[in-house]
Amino acid sequence: MDANGNSEARIAWGNEFWLEDTPGGTLTELGEVTGIPTDSDEAEEVDVTHFKSPERRRETKAGLSTPSSGDLMINYLPGSPTEAILRQAAADRLVRAYREIIPDEAGDADWQVDGYLWVKSRGRPLEVGGVMRQTISVKFTGSRSEQAAS
């Protein structure tokens, strides 16, 4: 909120999603992206209860974190460079680096998220008269970083 109480919320526009064309290869911007998943870690609960736990209550601590899954959405363009990268990623299921660019209000790169994912599946549901969209289910893995865009 600004000093006058007005919202400073941003409209999701101008965002970019980049994926390695091959593992260890070149980060390539995917075309016509319409939905970007976010990685959210969930900590495991580890039971650390012992025979003298206070008041006979179970005790837990945070364990390892498990990265989330999500759906990347694109306008489906058969044979496009984006479709070729995603088709290969779905076939080999290898871990690839990704980058998400979040722009400022002017559309200039403001924030970036870098991490790793692999493609679990890709679907192409088609509906008469509708936009051909593709859903790419991804599993985030390993570490990620967030910082001002470079």
N, C-alpha and C positions, 0 to 999 in steps of 0.2 A: 504494500500500500504506500502511495506517495504521501507527502506532507499534508496534502489536502484531503486525504482519505480515499482517493481514487484508486481503483485496482490497477496493478501493473501486470496483470495476467497477459501472457502472450498467446497468440493464435498459432496453432501447429501448421506452419507453412514454411517452406524452404529447407526443411530438414533433409539430410542426406544419410544414406546407409551404404557403406563400402564393405566389400568382402574380398578376401584373397581369391584370385582366379584359380590358383592351385595352392596347396599347403606350402607355405614359405615363399609363395610367388608375390605378384603385384596386387596391392589393394586396388580394387576397381569399383567405381561408383555404380550401384545398381540403378537401372532406369525405371521410371514410373512407379515408384514405391508409394503405397497408399496407407500403410500401417506398419509401425515399427514396435516390436516387443521390447520390454525393458527387463534387464536381469535383476532379480531380487533374491538375495541369499536367504536361506532359512537355516537357522542353527538347529542341530539335533539336540534332543534332550538326553542327557546321560544320567542315569540313576546312580547316585553316590550314597544311598542310604546305608547305614551301618547299624549294628546292634544297639548302639547307644544314641541313635538319632534323637534329638530333643523332642519331647512330647509324642513319641511314637509316630512321627510324621516322616513321610518320604522326603528325601532331599534330591534335588537335581542341579546340574550345572550345564552350561552351554558346551556342546561338543563341536564337531566339525560342521562347517557350513556346506549346504547343498545348493548350488546354483539352480535357477529356475529354468523352465521351458517357456516358449511363447510362439506366436504365429506372426511371421512376416507376411505382409500382403502387398501384392504388386498387380498392375494391369498386365494381363498375360499377353505377350507378344511372341508367338511361336517363331523360333529360329533367331531371335534377337540375341545380342551378346549377353544380356542379363539372363535370359532363359537358358543359354548354353552353360553359363557358370553354375546356375542353380541345378540344372539337370545333372551336371558332373558331380556337384557336391552331394546331391541326393544319392547318386549311384555309389560313390566311393566312401561316403560317411566318415571322411577324415576331418580332423580338427583344423579349422581355418581361423585366421585373425579377422576381426571385424572392426569397423569404426563407425560411430554415429556422430554426425555433426548437427548441433542444435544452433540455429541462427538467432541473432538479435532481431529487434523489430524491423530493422532496415533490410534484413535478409543476409547480413554478413555473418560468417562463422563466429560464434561466441563461445561455445562450450563443446568439448568432444569427449566421447566415451570410447575407450579402446579395450578390447577383450578377445575372447575366443569362443567359438561355437562349432557345432556340427549339425548337419541337416538330418532330421529324423524322417521326414516325409515331405512330399509336395503333392498337392491336389489341384485339379483344374475343373471345379464345378462350373458348368455352363447353364445359363438360363436363357430361354428364347427372349430376344429383345434386350437383354441385359449386357452390361459391360463384362467382358471376359476377364475374370480376376483369378489369380493364383494364390493359394495359401501354402506357405512354406513353414512347416513346423521345425523349430530349432531348439537345441538344448545348449544352454550356455555352460561353459566349463572353465575351470582354472581361475586365474585372477583377472581383474579388470581395473582400469584406472580412469579417473575423471579429472579433467583439468581444463583451463582456458584453452580455446582452440589455438593451434599454432599455424 
